[in-house]
Amino acid sequence: MTSAPAASNLFEAIPADLPEEIARTLLQSGSLRIERIVSKGHCSEDGFWYDQAQAEWVLLVQGSAKLQFENRTLSLEPGDHVNIPAHVKHRVAWTTPAVETIWLAIFY
């Protein structure tokens, strides 16, 4: 007999102090990975660009952020989402320092 799955909450286990951005894998199956990322004033280092082998769909759940691409910057508010194809260079230009910025990222 298979037991019922346990529920989790996207907002649980977020430390009060965030000296670094944290990422937690919520689910992984084959090439699919779902992560919760929490930022609070964190951004990519100067000159650093993500260039990922997988596509990434990102939903901003809470907070505010700016994602920078080579030719434009997107401002994101709660509910905004963006699909980033594989090998499209991007970086986190800014996240609000006032509250936690919570991202749900699906890599595929």
ROLO-471091 format. One line per field, with one value per residue (C-alpha): residue number from 0; residue in one letter; x, y, z. Coordinates in pm, 1 decimal. Example, Ala and Ser with C-alpha at 12.3 -4.5 7.8 and 13.67 -1.06 7.14 Angstrom:
% residues 2
lumfi = [0 1]
drendren = [A S]
c1 = [1230.0 1367.0]
c2 = [-450.0 -106.0]
c3 = [780.0 714.0]
//
This chain:
% residues 108
lumfi = [0 1 2 3 4 5 6 7 8 9 10 11 12 13 14 15 16 17 18 19 20 21 22 23 24 25 26 27 28 29 30 31 32 33 34 35 36 37 38 39 40 41 42 43 44 45 46 47 48 49 50 51 52 53 54 55 56 57 58 59 60 61 62 63 64 65 66 67 68 69 70 71 72 73 74 75 76 77 78 79 80 81 82 83 84 85 86 87 88 89 90 91 92 93 94 95 96 97 98 99 100 101 102 103 104 105 106 107]
drendren = [M T S A P A A S N L F E A I P A D L P E E I A R T L L Q S G S L R I E R I V S K G H C S E D G F W Y D Q A Q A E W V L L V Q G S A K L Q F E N R T L S L E P G D H V N I P A H V K H R V A W T T P A V E T I W L A I F Y]
c1 = [0.0 136.8 114.8 -31.0 223.2 310.9 237.6 500.0 475.6 674.7 714.9 850.0 1208.0 1317.7 1584.1 1545.1 1904.5 2001.3 2371.6 2354.6 2081.6 1944.4 1814.3 1626.2 1533.7 1167.1 1138.0 1370.2 1279.1 1496.7 1583.6 1308.4 1408.8 1191.7 1366.2 1261.7 1513.1 1510.9 1693.7 1700.5 1901.6 2113.5 2216.6 2465.2 2827.1 2948.0 3033.7 2867.9 2612.5 2415.0 2449.9 2257.6 2228.9 1863.2 1571.3 1431.7 1079.2 1075.2 778.2 829.2 613.0 701.7 918.4 1057.7 1347.4 1518.8 1649.3 1904.3 1952.0 2211.9 1967.9 1714.6 1619.2 1289.9 1135.4 940.0 664.5 467.0 291.3 525.3 691.1 940.0 1065.3 1439.6 1554.1 1873.6 2193.4 2021.0 2260.9 2098.8 2176.5 1993.5 2049.7 1858.7 1629.5 1454.6 1648.1 1331.9 1163.9 1251.0 1217.5 1087.1 1130.1 990.2 1225.2 1150.8 1448.4 1371.3]
c2 = [0.0 344.2 618.0 960.4 1229.3 1492.7 1859.2 2133.0 2510.2 2737.4 2992.2 2752.8 2725.0 3070.9 3195.3 3541.6 3625.0 3574.6 3651.5 3459.3 3375.2 3026.9 2769.3 2456.1 2178.5 2095.7 1824.8 1654.4 1391.4 1318.8 1649.7 1839.4 2032.8 2269.2 2506.7 2768.0 3052.5 3319.1 3650.3 3960.8 4234.4 3975.7 4006.1 3850.0 3956.5 4226.0 4069.5 3734.8 3593.1 3270.0 3063.5 2749.0 2426.9 2391.0 2624.7 2791.2 2912.3 3154.3 3282.8 3569.2 3477.2 3755.5 4067.1 4251.5 4186.1 4289.8 4031.4 4161.3 4013.0 4120.7 4357.6 4453.1 4448.1 4308.4 4439.3 4165.2 4190.5 3910.1 3695.0 3789.1 3498.5 3456.3 3164.4 3177.2 2946.3 2747.2 2950.0 3289.5 3489.3 3657.8 3780.4 3901.5 4276.4 4358.4 4218.4 4424.1 4445.8 4521.9 4178.7 3832.4 3782.6 3432.6 3272.5 2944.5 2819.1 2524.9 2394.1 2167.9]
c3 = [0.0 -94.8 166.9 86.1 -4.3 255.7 192.4 208.2 201.1 -30.2 250.9 517.6 639.3 525.3 769.0 918.9 823.4 458.2 412.8 83.2 -163.8 -96.7 -342.4 -243.9 -485.6 -433.0 -698.2 -942.9 -1199.6 -1501.1 -1666.0 -1476.9 -1162.0 -957.4 -715.8 -463.9 -461.3 -189.9 -234.0 -14.7 -177.9 -360.3 -723.5 -963.0 -926.9 -1168.5 -1502.2 -1417.5 -1663.6 -1638.3 -1958.2 -1875.8 -2074.4 -1967.3 -2028.7 -1716.1 -1644.0 -1349.8 -1147.8 -903.8 -604.3 -359.3 -357.3 -658.9 -893.0 -1213.7 -1458.7 -1706.0 -2050.4 -2305.0 -2478.2 -2206.4 -1838.6 -1709.2 -1387.6 -1211.6 -951.9 -780.8 -1040.0 -1324.2 -1500.5 -1782.0 -1989.5 -2048.6 -2330.1 -2286.3 -2344.0 -2325.6 -2111.8 -1813.5 -1464.8 -1156.2 -1163.4 -841.5 -573.5 -310.4 16.2 218.4 193.5 75.8 -297.9 -357.6 -698.2 -826.0 -1097.8 -1324.0 -1519.3 -1815.1]
//
